[in-house]
Amino acid sequence: MEKEQVTAAGSKKLTDEEKALKRKKWLKRAGAAGFLFFLIKGLVWIAIALFAWKGCS
């Protein structure tokens, strides 16, 4: 295991592997958020269409 490198400011320097893991985790969150956004958006549009169809008849 590598030693953690610490900069002069006191923050640790991330290795390439740690950066890749952080990026992958962020992309998974963004994907889940995007899926939920479009799912809810689609359901709202279906509800609007049904309301308009029932309201007109």
N, CA, C and O of each residue as an XYZ file, in Angstrom:
228
protein
N       0.850     -1.177      0.000
C       0.000      0.000      0.000
C       0.896      1.240      0.000
O       1.908      1.293      0.699
N       0.508      2.221     -0.787
C       1.285      3.454     -0.883
C       1.036      4.354      0.322
O      -0.030      4.330      0.937
N       2.039      5.136      0.633
C       1.857      6.133      1.689
C       1.073      7.298      1.131
O       1.200      7.630     -0.048
N       0.269      7.917      1.963
C      -0.480      9.099      1.528
C       0.479     10.273      1.446
O       1.266     10.507      2.364
N       0.413     10.999      0.361
C       1.243     12.170      0.205
C       0.469     13.380      0.700
O      -0.700     13.563      0.362
N       1.121     14.190      1.492
C       0.467     15.369      2.044
C       1.153     16.606      1.481
O       2.379     16.707      1.495
N       0.357     17.542      0.989
C       0.913     18.781      0.446
C       1.192     19.755      1.582
O       0.893     19.481      2.744
N       1.765     20.885      1.228
C       2.101     21.896      2.228
C       0.850     22.427      2.917
O       0.912     22.820      4.082
N      -0.274     22.444      2.224
C      -1.515     22.952      2.802
C      -2.148     21.935      3.756
O      -3.072     22.273      4.497
N      -1.658     20.699      3.742
C      -2.177     19.697      4.657
C      -3.197     18.760      4.049
O      -3.642     17.830      4.722
N      -3.585     18.969      2.794
C      -4.554     18.079      2.166
C      -3.815     16.928      1.493
O      -2.702     17.099      0.995
N      -4.442     15.762      1.484
C      -3.755     14.620      0.882
C      -3.921     14.640     -0.625
O      -4.940     15.089     -1.151
N      -2.909     14.150     -1.303
C      -2.921     14.089     -2.764
C      -3.541     12.763     -3.169
O      -3.108     11.705     -2.713
N      -4.566     12.818     -4.036
C      -5.266     11.612     -4.454
C      -4.485     10.894     -5.543
O      -3.918     11.523     -6.437
N      -4.463      9.573     -5.457
C      -3.829      8.785     -6.507
C      -4.782      8.684     -7.689
O      -5.955      9.039     -7.579
N      -4.276      8.198     -8.819
C      -5.113      8.055    -10.008
C      -6.266      7.091     -9.752
O      -7.376      7.306    -10.240
N      -6.011      6.042     -8.996
C      -7.056      5.055     -8.695
C      -8.168      5.678     -7.847
O      -9.350      5.438     -8.091
N      -7.781      6.478     -6.853
C      -8.780      7.144     -6.008
C      -9.594      8.144     -6.816
O     -10.801      8.273     -6.613
N      -8.936      8.855     -7.737
C      -9.649      9.804     -8.590
C     -10.654      9.075     -9.464
O     -11.780      9.540     -9.642
N     -10.250      7.929    -10.014
C     -11.154      7.154    -10.868
C     -12.354      6.657    -10.076
O     -13.477      6.672    -10.580
N     -12.132      6.219     -8.842
C     -13.234      5.752     -8.006
C     -14.203      6.884     -7.680
O     -15.420      6.698     -7.703
N     -13.651      8.065     -7.374
C     -14.510      9.210     -7.082
C     -15.332      9.597     -8.305
O     -16.516      9.910     -8.188
N     -14.701      9.575     -9.483
C     -15.397      9.921    -10.722
C     -16.507      8.912    -11.013
O     -17.608      9.289    -11.414
N     -16.210      7.632    -10.811
C     -17.208      6.594    -11.062
C     -18.394      6.739    -10.113
O     -19.545      6.583    -10.523
N     -18.114      7.036     -8.851
C     -19.178      7.222     -7.862
C     -20.042      8.426     -8.230
O     -21.266      8.371     -8.112
N     -19.412      9.513     -8.675
C     -20.145     10.709     -9.058
C     -21.025     10.433    -10.270
O     -22.171     10.879    -10.316
N     -20.497      9.695    -11.260
C     -21.272      9.380    -12.457
C     -22.473      8.507    -12.133
O     -23.533      8.662    -12.740
N     -22.320      7.589    -11.184
C     -23.459      6.760    -10.780
C     -24.551      7.616    -10.161
O     -25.732      7.426    -10.453
N     -24.163      8.559     -9.309
C     -25.144      9.460     -8.690
C     -25.831     10.319     -9.734
O     -27.048     10.499     -9.692
N     -25.053     10.850    -10.672
C     -25.618     11.692    -11.724
C     -26.577     10.883    -12.596
O     -27.624     11.384    -13.005
N     -26.217      9.642    -12.876
C     -27.090      8.784    -13.672
C     -28.399      8.493    -12.968
O     -29.463      8.527    -13.587
N     -28.327      8.209    -11.680
C     -29.543      7.932    -10.904
C     -30.419      9.179    -10.824
O     -31.641      9.091    -10.948
N     -29.801     10.332    -10.620
C     -30.563     11.581    -10.552
C     -31.213     11.882    -11.897
O     -32.362     12.320    -11.939
N     -30.502     11.654    -12.987
C     -31.058     11.880    -14.319
C     -32.223     10.947    -14.604
O     -33.239     11.369    -15.156
N     -32.079      9.683    -14.231
C     -33.157      8.718    -14.425
C     -34.404      9.143    -13.662
O     -35.503      9.134    -14.216
N     -34.243      9.513    -12.398
C     -35.390      9.929    -11.592
C     -36.036     11.195    -12.149
O     -37.261     11.310    -12.170
N     -35.221     12.139    -12.598
C     -35.747     13.384    -13.159
C     -36.646     13.093    -14.354
O     -37.772     13.586    -14.421
N     -36.150     12.289    -15.301
C     -36.927     12.025    -16.502
C     -38.119     11.116    -16.235
O     -39.136     11.217    -16.920
N     -38.009     10.232    -15.252
C     -39.153      9.407    -14.868
C     -40.282     10.282    -14.327
O     -41.433     10.149    -14.741
N     -39.947     11.168    -13.409
C     -40.957     12.049    -12.815
C     -41.528     12.997    -13.876
O     -42.733     13.244    -13.915
N     -40.649     13.524    -14.734
C     -41.105     14.412    -15.805
C     -42.103     13.685    -16.711
O     -43.140     14.243    -17.069
N     -41.791     12.458    -17.075
C     -42.693     11.681    -17.921
C     -44.023     11.416    -17.252
O     -45.073     11.523    -17.886
N     -43.988     11.072    -15.978
C     -45.232     10.824    -15.247
C     -46.087     12.081    -15.137
O     -47.313     12.010    -15.225
N     -45.450     13.221    -14.948
C     -46.193     14.488    -14.891
C     -46.860     14.773    -16.233
O     -48.019     15.187    -16.265
N     -46.149     14.559    -17.341
C     -46.739     14.789    -18.657
C     -47.889     13.829    -18.918
O     -48.884     14.225    -19.525
N     -47.787     12.589    -18.481
C     -48.890     11.642    -18.629
C     -50.098     12.121    -17.825
O     -51.233     12.052    -18.298
N     -49.848     12.605    -16.610
C     -50.939     13.113    -15.774
C     -51.598     14.326    -16.428
O     -52.822     14.452    -16.394
N     -50.812     15.211    -17.016
C     -51.371     16.388    -17.696
C     -52.222     15.953    -18.883
O     -53.314     16.480    -19.095
N     -51.720     14.988    -19.659
C     -52.468     14.505    -20.823
C     -53.781     13.855    -20.401
O     -54.815     14.090    -21.025
N     -53.750     13.042    -19.351
C     -54.964     12.399    -18.870
C     -55.971     13.418    -18.336
O     -57.175     13.293    -18.563
N     -55.465     14.425    -17.625
C     -56.344     15.468    -17.101
C     -57.001     16.240    -18.251
O     -58.196     16.534    -18.204
N     -56.222     16.562    -19.274
C     -56.766     17.291    -20.421
C     -57.785     16.432    -21.161
O     -58.818     16.945    -21.592
N     -57.518     15.131    -21.320
C     -58.418     14.240    -22.036
C     -59.727     14.046    -21.271
O     -60.805     14.067    -21.865
N     -59.631     13.855    -19.948
C     -60.839     13.681    -19.124
C     -61.604     14.994    -18.982
O     -62.833     15.002    -18.917
N     -60.868     16.098    -18.934
C     -61.524     17.389    -18.780
C     -62.279     17.826    -20.015
O     -63.262     18.559    -19.907
N     -61.845     17.394    -21.183
C     -62.483     17.785    -22.449
C     -63.715     16.959    -22.755
O     -64.554     17.393    -23.545
N     -63.855     15.787    -22.161
C     -65.005     14.941    -22.518
C     -66.156     15.069    -21.542
O     -67.186     14.419    -21.714
